[in-house]
Amino acid sequence: MNRTIYIIFLFFFLLLLQVLVLNNVLFLGYINPYLYIVFVFLYPLNSNRFPFLTLAFILGLSVDAFSNSGGIHGFSILCIAYIRLFFIKTIFKKHEPDYLLFSLRLETFDKVFNYTVILTLIHHFILFSLVNFSFYNLSEVLLNTIYSSVFTLVLYFLGRFIFRKKLT
């Protein structure tokens, strides 16, 4: 599939999945999956980060527009999109010449797991910190972060397992 078509399809699929299905899931009163951050995980690496950061921010603002959340999704996904390259260099030991060949499907599960867990926890912590916007509710922020991160990661890895392609 053409790379541009893949990115457009991924963008709209994750946006519609988040706003039509996952925003209506509220498990135990405060656990909500935010699967739209998978866009950050799956976006191809490139030395020019501006289009990626722009698309990530637009995706976050689109989720904000549908959920009346005032920009917190846009800010939190932009933060993890910005620091993604640092974690790819740190966890996967990749440098600029390796960007064209980089794919999460080709990496070991432990590295992919660490990468997705770290970015998901950072995203959710920023998101719930902005939702509560107070240090008095720090325990609630941490509980929401942990539980929603676990739920998001279970859905991500379940989807990855179900829709994986066999490499031959």
Phi and psi in degrees as a GROMACS rama.xvg file:
@    title "Ramachandran Plot"
@    xaxis  label "Phi"
@    yaxis  label "Psi"
@TYPE xy
-59.9787  141.196  ASN-2
-62.4403  -40.4508  ARG-3
-67.1718  -42.0148  THR-4
-64.785  -39.1465  ILE-5
-61.0295  -44.4918  TYR-6
-65.576  -43.122  ILE-7
-64.2025  -44.9279  ILE-8
-62.3933  -45.0175  PHE-9
-60.9626  -43.7749  LEU-10
-57.8594  -54.3234  PHE-11
-71.8351  -35.0671  PHE-12
-62.7345  -47.7734  PHE-13
-67.1118  -37.3843  LEU-14
-63.1205  -49.011  LEU-15
-67.6107  -38.673  LEU-16
-61.2858  -42.3005  LEU-17
-68.3739  -49.7393  GLN-18
-80.1816  -28.8515  VAL-19
-92.3036  -30.5886  LEU-20
-113.428  -59.5819  VAL-21
-73.2716  -27.1875  LEU-22
-68.7695  -18.2639  ASN-23
-92.2438  -1.12105  ASN-24
-95.0191  119.326  VAL-25
-136.78  94.9254  LEU-26
-88.3807  127.453  PHE-27
58.3214  24.8684  LEU-28
89.4038  -21.1804  GLY-29
-147.77  7.11898  TYR-30
-101.68  115.043  ILE-31
-131.252  125.905  ASN-32
-78.9433  139.081  PRO-33
-119.721  79.7844  TYR-34
-80.8961  -7.73378  LEU-35
-65.9587  -16.9954  TYR-36
-71.8677  -9.97637  ILE-37
-60.9865  -24.5122  VAL-38
-56.2219  -39.2864  PHE-39
-67.7815  -38.1355  VAL-40
-67.9654  -40.1546  PHE-41
-95.8373  -9.88498  LEU-42
-65.1889  132.436  TYR-43
-63.2819  146.57  PRO-44
-74.7355  144.78  LEU-45
-153.608  151.874  ASN-46
-72.034  -25.9234  SER-47
-91.4432  105.96  ASN-48
-89.7808  -10.8076  ARG-49
-59.5693  -47.539  PHE-50
-62.3705  -37.1202  PRO-51
-65.1231  -46.5062  PHE-52
-63.8152  -37.9098  LEU-53
-64.7484  -46.7422  THR-54
-65.4516  -39.3485  LEU-55
-62.8971  -42.6222  ALA-56
-65.5471  -41.1724  PHE-57
-64.6844  -38.6237  ILE-58
-62.3585  -45.6835  LEU-59
-62.7898  -42.0511  GLY-60
-67.2407  -32.4482  LEU-61
-66.8296  -41.9586  SER-62
-62.8401  -40.3768  VAL-63
-60.9221  -41.0129  ASP-64
-64.0404  -37.37  ALA-65
-80.2328  -21.388  PHE-66
-113.59  8.48514  SER-67
51.4569  50.1918  ASN-68
-110.575  4.37962  SER-69
71.1303  24.0973  GLY-70
100.745  1.07113  GLY-71
-71.8323  -33.2362  ILE-72
-70.7873  -39.3052  HIS-73
-61.9491  -43.2264  GLY-74
-67.7496  -44.8841  PHE-75
-69.6564  -37.8759  SER-76
-73.8763  -31.1442  ILE-77
-65.6085  -37.0826  LEU-78
-62.4565  -47.8435  CYS-79
-72.9899  -28.1973  ILE-80
-66.7707  -36.2378  ALA-81
-70.8161  -39.2435  TYR-82
-90.9923  -1.72594  ILE-83
-55.6815  -43.8048  ARG-84
-62.9432  -36.5329  LEU-85
-60.9029  -43.7932  PHE-86
-72.2377  -30.9589  PHE-87
-67.2097  -40.6568  ILE-88
-67.3351  -37.4327  LYS-89
-77.4632  -49.5521  THR-90
-80.8331  -45.5231  ILE-91
-93.9913  -7.29541  PHE-92
56.727  44.4714  LYS-93
-103.212  147.246  LYS-94
-126.986  176.254  HIS-95
-53.7413  -39.8137  GLU-96
-65.0543  -20.9335  PRO-97
-86.8661  -7.49492  ASP-98
-61.3625  -38.912  TYR-99
-67.0324  -28.3558  LEU-100
-99.1627  -0.628153  LEU-101
-74.7694  132.989  PHE-102
-150.475  137.245  SER-103
-65.2665  -28.1161  LEU-104
-64.5361  -26.655  ARG-105
-92.0527  -4.3629  LEU-106
-93.8768  162.067  GLU-107
-71.532  153.98  THR-108
-62.6882  -38.5147  PHE-109
-64.8292  -38.3183  ASP-110
-69.4225  -42.0614  LYS-111
-64.6175  -40.0853  VAL-112
-62.4994  -47.8229  PHE-113
-60.2703  -44.1865  ASN-114
-60.8286  -49.8479  TYR-115
-70.4709  -36.4343  THR-116
-65.7545  -45.114  VAL-117
-63.1336  -48.4903  ILE-118
-66.4305  -36.5591  LEU-119
-66.8071  -43.4794  THR-120
-63.7518  -40.6705  LEU-121
-63.7705  -46.1184  ILE-122
-59.6798  -49.2186  HIS-123
-67.9657  -35.9041  HIS-124
-64.6571  -44.3635  PHE-125
-62.6929  -45.0479  ILE-126
-60.2929  -50.6513  LEU-127
-74.6381  -24.96  PHE-128
-66.8267  -39.7367  SER-129
-72.7357  -32.2557  LEU-130
-64.5535  -46.7822  VAL-131
-83.3424  -37.5308  ASN-132
50.0414  44.2077  PHE-133
-160.981  145.488  SER-134
-82.8523  -10.47  PHE-135
-70.4261  -24.6035  TYR-136
-106.057  31.1341  ASN-137
-61.8188  -37.0193  LEU-138
-66.1857  -37.4912  SER-139
-67.6631  -38.6012  GLU-140
-61.5562  -45.76  VAL-141
-66.4883  -41.1627  LEU-142
-65.0249  -45.5897  LEU-143
-60.8623  -41.4865  ASN-144
-61.9582  -48.9047  THR-145
-67.4899  -49.7026  ILE-146
-67.1328  -43.0181  TYR-147
-69.1197  -33.6598  SER-148
-65.5119  -43.5047  SER-149
-62.0734  -44.3757  VAL-150
-64.2337  -42.8263  PHE-151
-63.3755  -44.1273  THR-152
-67.8472  -36.9502  LEU-153
-62.4195  -44.7756  VAL-154
-64.1289  -40.1227  LEU-155
-64.079  -50.1489  TYR-156
-71.2067  -30.5953  PHE-157
-65.8416  -45.5691  LEU-158
-64.3684  -37.6254  GLY-159
-65.9539  -38.4881  ARG-160
-68.8708  -42.557  PHE-161
-68.9667  -42.1025  ILE-162
-100.834  17.6307  PHE-163
-71.2584  151.82  ARG-164
-102.532  142.111  LYS-165
-75.5929  130.323  LYS-166
-93.1485  117.766  LEU-167
